[in-house]
Amino acid sequence: MSTSDVETATPEQPQLSETTEAPEENANRRQPFPRGFLDTISTGWAERSEVAASPGPQAAAASARRARLSEQFPGRRLVIPAGSLKQRSNDTDYPFRAHTAFSHLTGWGADAVPDSVLVLDPTGNGHEATLYLRDRADRTSAEFYADASVGEFWIGPRPSLSAVAIELGVATEHLERVELRAGDLVVDADADLTRAVSELRLVKDEVEIEQMRLAVAATARGFDDIVADLPRIIATPRGERAVEGVFHRRARTDGNGEGYDTIAASGPHACYLHWTRNDGAVVPGDLILIDAGVEVDSLYTADITRTLPVSGRFTDIQRRVYETVREAADTAFAAARPGATFRSVHEAAMGVIARRVAEWGLLPVTAEEALDGDRGGQHRRYMVHGTSHHLGIDVHDCAQARREMYYDGVLEAGMVFTIEPGLYFQIDDLTVPAEYRGIGVRIEDDILMTADGPVNLSAGIPRTADDVEAWIARLAS
C-alpha cells in the first residue's frame, strides 16, 4: 500500500454526506469514508502517553551555535526553515531530510519533521529562539486518519511540542502561529544569512567531532561488509549494485542512511568521478573504487574512498598507480597544519601527481611546467577534481562560505575535511599507454585538524597496497 491510498479530508467533510467522497486528485482509485467509519473512528482509543523527554546531547551545542549567529545580526529577525517534503513521483515523496542550517542550529537530526521553522527574534541583548512545528493531531481530527502525508495513522506518532522543547532546549509553538514579517532574513533567500550559517560550520565543536567519529566508525564497518561479501558481489551480474546494497544495509542499520549516493565504480567506471549508476559487473583483475559514507542520526556523514583489487592482488601497473595516489595523500596530510592555507593541501598532492605522471612519460611538458599556475595544468587531465573539501553535516560542507574563508582560508583546530587525491586514466585516453587505460584510483580519508596537527579519523581502514591485499585475504576468503 502506498502512502496515499486514502483521500485527504477536512474536519467539515464528514458532515456533508453519508460517505465522504475522494478529492479530485487520484479520485479514480480512492475509497470514500462510509458513515459508520466516520461515526466511530474518533472513539475507543486509549489515553496516549509519551516517553519522558530529556535534553538531547546536541541541545547545549546548538544553543551556542545560535548565540554565535546572533552576534552577527543584531536587531534582525532570522528565519531558518527545515524545508518540506519533495515529490519523487506522483504522490510519493523522497525521505525527508531537514535543511542543513536548520539541523545545525536546532540539534534536530533524523527525527525533524517537515515544514518546521526556527525563528530567532531579536531581543535587547541578542535573539530569542522559537521552533515552530506541527503539533500532534487530536484523534477527533480528520488529519489523524485522512491525511496520508502527515496523519499519524499513516506515518506514526509525531513528537509533541513539549517533548521537542525539552529535548532541544528551545521554546516551541504550533506551526500555525509562525509568520513572516517584512525585513526578515531567511536562509537561502538572504545571501548574508546563507553565507553566515555556512561559515558557522567551518570549525566544528566537540559534539560535532564526536558525531564525525561515529560516522567514520560506521562507515568502516560498511567497508568491512563489502570486502567480506566480495565473492557474492563478483558472482552477481550487476555487482556494483550488490556493493551499493551491502553498504546501504550497514548505513540503515548503524545510522540514518548514506550521506550521499554510493559510488561503486568497477573497472573503467572508476574513471567517472561521480559514477552512481552502479550497474556494472565486478570482474576479477579489475579495480573497484568505492566512495561511500554513513550518515548518522544527527545527519553528520563520513566520506571515505577505498580502491580495491577485485581479485585480491594488485597487478604491477595497478600497484604503481595506487601507491602514487597514496604518496600524494600522505604528502597532502603532511602539509596540513594549523596556520597553513587550505589550498596548500591540494598543491602538495598535485606536486606528487605531476612529478609521477611526468616520470612515466605521460606529459608533454616537465612537471615544473605543468605546475605553473598560469600556463600549466597538463597533469590535471588525470586528476581534474580538488584534493579536499570541508565535511560535516553536509558531505560538501560549508559550500556557501566565502572563498577567502574556504579555499584561500587558513586551517584551524576543529576543522574536518577530506584528503582525496586520485588518478584516472579513461578507457579511451590515447595520451597514456594501453596498460594504464581503464584504471581509476582514489584514496579518501576524513581529517580532523587539532592544535597539534591533523588526525586521520579513517586511518583504521586499510590504505597501503599491502594492507589492502591483506584485508581482502582476511575477510573475503
C-alpha positions in Angstrom: 0.0 0.0 0.0 1.4 3.5 -0.8 1.2 6.5 1.5 -1.7 7.9 -0.5 -4.4 5.3 -0.7 -6.8 7.5 1.2 -8.2 10.9 0.4 -7.3 14.0 2.3 -10.3 15.1 4.2 -11.1 18.2 6.2 -12.9 18.1 9.6 -16.0 19.5 7.9 -16.3 16.8 5.2 -17.8 14.1 7.4 -20.9 16.3 7.9 -21.7 16.7 4.2 -23.0 13.2 3.3 -23.3 9.6 4.4 -20.0 8.9 2.7 -17.0 11.2 2.2 -16.0 11.3 -1.5 -12.4 11.3 -2.5 -10.9 14.6 -3.7 -10.3 15.1 -7.4 -6.6 14.2 -7.3 -6.3 10.4 -7.8 -10.0 10.1 -7.2 -10.3 7.3 -9.7 -8.7 4.9 -7.2 -9.6 6.3 -3.8 -12.1 4.8 -1.4 -14.8 7.0 0.3 -15.2 7.0 4.0 -18.6 5.5 5.0 -20.7 6.9 7.7 -20.0 4.0 10.1 -16.3 4.7 9.9 -16.8 8.4 10.4 -19.0 7.9 13.5 -16.6 5.5 15.2 -13.0 6.5 14.2 -12.6 9.1 16.9 -13.6 6.8 19.7 -12.2 3.8 21.5 -8.6 5.0 21.8 -6.5 4.6 25.0 -5.0 7.6 26.7 -1.8 8.5 24.9 1.3 8.8 26.9 4.7 9.9 25.8 8.1 8.6 26.9 9.5 11.1 29.2 11.7 13.5 27.2 15.2 14.6 28.3 17.6 17.1 27.0 19.5 15.7 24.0 23.3 15.8 23.7 23.1 18.5 21.0 20.9 21.0 22.9 23.7 23.0 24.5 25.9 22.9 21.4 23.1 24.1 19.2 22.3 26.9 21.7 25.9 28.1 21.5 25.8 28.0 17.7 22.7 30.2 17.7 24.4 32.6 20.0 27.4 32.9 17.6 25.0 33.5 14.7 23.0 36.1 16.8 26.2 38.2 17.3 26.4 38.7 13.5 22.9 40.0 13.0 21.9 42.3 15.9 18.4 43.5 15.7 17.4 41.4 12.7 14.8 38.7 12.8 16.3 35.4 11.4 14.2 32.6 9.8 15.6 29.1 9.2 13.0 26.7 7.7 13.5 23.0 7.8 12.0 22.6 4.4 9.2 20.4 3.1 8.7 17.0 1.6 10.0 16.7 -2.0 8.0 14.8 -4.6 9.6 11.7 -6.0 6.8 10.7 -8.4 3.1 11.5 -8.5 2.0 11.1 -4.8 5.2 9.6 -3.3 7.9 11.7 -1.7 11.6 11.3 -1.0 12.6 10.6 2.6 12.7 13.9 4.4 16.0 15.4 5.5 15.9 18.8 7.2 17.8 21.8 5.8 21.4 21.6 7.0 21.3 25.0 8.7 18.1 24.1 10.5 19.6 20.9 11.9 22.8 22.6 12.9 21.1 25.4 14.8 18.5 23.2 16.5 20.3 19.9 17.0 17.4 18.1 15.4 18.5 15.4 13.1 16.8 12.4 11.6 13.7 13.0 13.8 13.0 16.5 12.5 9.6 16.9 10.9 8.8 18.6 7.6 7.7 22.3 7.4 9.2 23.2 10.8 10.7 26.7 11.2 13.3 28.1 13.5 12.8 31.8 14.2 15.4 33.9 16.0 13.6 37.1 17.3 15.8 40.0 18.3 15.8 41.0 21.9 17.7 43.6 23.9 20.8 41.5 24.2 20.6 39.0 21.4 17.9 36.7 20.0 15.2 34.5 21.4 14.7 31.2 19.6 11.4 29.7 18.9 10.8 26.4 17.0 7.5 26.2 15.2 6.3 22.7 14.2 3.2 20.8 13.5 1.7 19.6 16.8 0.3 16.1 17.3 -3.1 15.6 15.8 -6.0 15.1 18.1 -7.9 11.8 17.5 -11.0 13.7 16.7 -9.3 15.5 13.8 -9.7 14.2 10.3 -6.0 14.8 9.8 -5.3 11.9 12.1 -6.7 9.3 9.6 -7.2 11.1 6.3 -4.0 13.0 5.6 -1.5 10.4 4.3 1.4 12.9 4.3 1.2 13.9 8.0 -1.6 11.9 9.6 -0.4 9.7 12.4 -2.5 6.8 11.3 -0.2 6.7 8.2 3.3 7.9 9.3 3.2 7.1 13.0 3.2 9.4 16.1 4.7 12.8 15.7 6.6 14.4 18.5 4.7 16.8 20.7 5.6 20.4 21.2 6.5 19.8 24.9 8.7 16.8 24.1 10.6 18.7 21.4 11.1 21.7 23.7 12.7 19.5 26.4 14.8 17.5 24.0 16.2 20.6 22.1 16.1 23.1 24.9 14.2 25.6 22.8 10.8 27.2 23.1 8.2 25.6 20.7 5.0 26.8 19.2 2.4 25.3 16.8 3.3 25.7 13.2 0.1 27.6 12.5 1.4 30.5 14.6 4.5 31.2 12.5 4.5 34.3 10.4 6.9 36.0 8.1 7.4 39.7 8.5 8.8 42.5 6.3 12.6 42.7 6.9 13.0 39.1 7.9 16.3 37.4 6.9 15.5 34.0 5.5 18.1 31.3 4.8 18.5 30.6 1.1 16.7 33.9 0.4 19.1 36.3 2.0 22.7 36.0 0.8 24.4 37.3 4.0 22.5 34.9 6.3 23.1 32.0 3.9 26.8 32.7 4.0 26.9 33.1 7.7 25.2 29.8 8.5 27.6 28.1 6.2 30.7 29.7 7.6 29.4 28.9 11.1 30.2 25.2 10.4 33.8 25.7 9.3 35.1 24.9 12.8 33.3 22.0 14.5 32.5 21.9 18.2 33.2 18.8 20.3 29.7 17.4 19.8 30.1 17.6 16.1 33.5 16.0 16.2 32.1 13.1 18.2 29.4 12.6 15.6 32.0 12.6 12.9 33.9 9.9 14.7 30.7 7.8 14.9 30.0 8.3 11.2 33.5 7.2 10.3 33.3 4.1 12.5 30.0 3.0 11.0 31.5 3.6 7.5 34.5 1.5 8.4 32.1 -1.4 9.3 30.4 -0.9 5.9 33.7 -1.3 4.0 34.4 -4.4 6.0 31.0 -5.7 5.0 31.8 -5.1 1.3 35.2 -6.8 1.4 33.7 -9.8 3.3 31.0 -10.1 0.6 33.3 -9.8 -2.4 32.8 -13.5 -3.6 29.0 -12.9 -3.8 29.5 -9.5 -5.3 31.7 -10.9 -8.1 29.1 -13.6 -8.8 26.3 -11.0 -9.2 25.8 -9.8 -12.8 25.4 -6.2 -11.6 27.9 -6.5 -8.9 28.2 -2.7 -8.4 24.6 -2.8 -7.3 25.4 -5.5 -4.8 28.2 -3.3 -3.4 25.7 -0.5 -3.0 23.2 -2.8 -1.3 25.7 -4.2 1.2 26.7 -0.7 2.2 23.1 0.5 2.3 22.3 -2.2 4.8 25.0 -1.0 7.1 24.1 2.6 6.7 20.5 2.0 7.6 21.4 -0.4 10.5 24.0 1.8 12.1 22.8 5.2 11.0 20.2 7.2 9.2 21.4 6.2 5.8 24.0 7.1 3.3 25.3 10.7 3.4 25.3 10.7 -0.4 24.8 8.3 -3.3 27.3 5.5 -3.0 29.9 5.3 -5.9 30.6 1.7 -6.7 32.8 2.0 -9.8 34.5 -1.1 -11.1 36.9 -1.3 -14.0 36.7 1.7 -16.4 33.8 3.1 -14.4 36.3 4.1 -11.7 37.4 6.9 -14.1 34.0 8.6 -13.9 34.3 10.7 -10.8 30.6 10.6 -9.8 29.6 7.2 -11.2 26.4 6.4 -9.2 24.6 4.3 -11.9 26.3 1.3 -10.3 25.0 -1.2 -12.9 28.3 -2.9 -14.0 29.9 -6.2 -13.2 32.7 -6.5 -10.7 35.3 -8.5 -12.5 38.4 -10.2 -11.1 41.5 -8.5 -12.5 39.9 -5.0 -12.3 40.0 -2.4 -9.6 36.8 -1.2 -7.9 36.6 2.3 -6.5 34.1 2.6 -3.6 33.2 6.1 -2.3 30.7 5.8 0.5 29.8 7.4 3.8 27.3 6.6 6.6 25.1 9.5 7.8 24.4 9.0 11.5 21.1 10.1 13.1 22.4 13.6 13.8 22.9 13.9 10.0 26.7 14.1 10.2 28.3 12.0 7.5 31.6 10.4 6.7 33.1 10.5 3.2 35.6 7.7 2.5 37.0 6.1 -0.6 39.0 3.0 -1.0 40.1 1.3 -4.2 40.3 -2.5 -4.1 41.8 -5.1 -6.4 38.8 -7.3 -7.1 40.9 -10.5 -7.3 42.6 -9.6 -4.1 46.0 -8.7 -5.6 47.1 -5.6 -7.5 48.9 -6.0 -10.8 52.2 -4.3 -11.1 50.7 -1.3 -13.0 47.7 -1.1 -10.7 50.1 -1.0 -7.7 52.2 1.7 -9.3 49.2 3.9 -9.8 47.7 3.1 -6.3 50.9 3.8 -4.4 51.4 7.1 -6.3 47.9 8.2 -5.1 48.8 7.1 -1.6 52.0 9.1 -1.8 50.0 12.1 -2.9 47.6 11.6 0.0 50.4 11.3 2.6 52.1 14.3 1.2 48.9 16.3 1.5 48.4 15.1 5.0 51.9 16.3 6.0 51.2 19.7 4.5 48.0 20.1 6.6 49.0 22.0 9.7 47.3 24.8 11.8 48.0 28.1 10.1 48.6 26.5 6.7 46.2 27.5 3.9 43.5 25.1 2.8 44.8 25.3 -0.8 48.3 24.2 0.2 46.9 20.7 0.9 45.8 20.5 -2.7 49.1 22.0 -4.0 51.1 19.4 -2.1 49.1 16.5 -3.6 49.3 18.0 -7.1 53.1 18.2 -6.8 53.3 14.4 -6.4 50.8 13.7 -9.2 52.6 16.0 -11.6 56.1 14.5 -10.9 55.0 10.9 -11.2 53.0 11.2 -14.4 55.9 13.2 -15.9 58.3 10.4 -14.9 56.0 7.9 -16.6 56.2 9.9 -19.8 52.6 11.0 -19.8 53.1 14.7 -20.0 54.1 16.9 -23.0 56.0 19.2 -20.6 58.1 18.9 -17.4 56.5 18.5 -14.0 57.6 22.1 -13.2 56.0 23.4 -16.3 52.8 21.5 -15.6 52.7 23.0 -12.1 52.8 26.6 -13.4 49.7 28.3 -12.1 49.0 30.2 -15.3 50.3 28.1 -18.2 50.4 24.6 -16.7 47.8 22.1 -15.6 48.6 19.3 -18.1 48.6 16.8 -15.2 45.1 17.8 -14.2 43.9 15.7 -17.2 44.4 12.7 -14.9 43.0 14.4 -11.7 40.5 17.0 -12.5 39.0 17.4 -9.1 40.2 19.1 -5.9 42.1 17.3 -3.1 40.0 18.4 -0.2 36.6 19.7 0.9 35.1 20.5 4.3 33.0 17.7 5.8 30.3 17.6 8.4 26.5 17.7 8.4 26.8 18.1 4.6 29.2 15.9 2.6 30.4 19.0 0.9 30.0 21.2 4.0 30.2 25.0 4.2 29.8 25.3 0.4 28.4 28.8 0.7 31.4 30.1 2.6 33.4 32.9 1.1 36.4 31.8 -0.9 38.7 33.7 1.5 37.3 31.6 4.3 37.4 28.3 2.4 39.8 27.6 -0.4 42.1 30.6 0.5 41.3 30.2 4.2 43.6 29.1 7.0 43.4 25.7 8.6 42.3 25.8 12.3 41.8 23.3 15.1 38.3 21.9 14.8 38.1 21.8 11.1 37.1 18.5 9.5 37.9 17.9 5.8 38.8 15.3 3.3 42.1 14.4 1.6 41.3 12.6 -1.6 43.8 12.6 -4.5 43.3 10.3 -7.4 44.5 9.2 -10.8 42.1 8.4 -13.6 43.1 7.1 -17.0 40.0 6.9 -19.2 39.5 3.8 -21.2 39.7 5.8 -24.5 42.6 8.2 -23.5 45.2 7.9 -26.2 47.7 10.1 -24.3 48.5 7.1 -22.0 49.9 3.6 -22.8 47.2 0.9 -23.2 48.2 -0.8 -19.9 47.0 2.3 -18.0 43.7 2.8 -19.7 40.7 2.0 -17.6 42.5 2.3 -14.3 41.0 4.7 -11.8 42.2 5.1 -8.2 41.2 7.4 -5.4 42.1 7.2 -1.7 40.0 9.4 0.5 40.3 10.0 4.3 38.5 12.2 6.7 40.8 14.5 8.6 40.3 16.4 11.9 42.6 19.3 12.5 43.8 19.7 16.1 46.1 22.2 17.7 48.9 19.6 17.4 48.2 18.8 13.8 46.0 16.6 11.6 44.4 13.4 12.8 43.2 10.9 10.2 39.8 9.7 11.5 39.6 6.9 8.9 43.2 5.6 9.3 41.9 2.3 10.6 40.5 1.4 7.2 43.4 -0.2 5.3 45.2 2.3 3.0 48.5 0.9 1.7 48.5 -1.6 -1.2 49.9 -4.3 1.1 47.4 -3.7 3.8 44.5 -3.7 1.3 45.6 -7.1 -0.1 45.8 -8.5 3.5 42.4 -7.0 4.3 40.8 -8.8 1.3 42.7 -12.1 2.2 41.4 -11.9 5.8 37.7 -11.1 5.2 36.9 -12.3 1.7 38.3 -15.8 1.9 
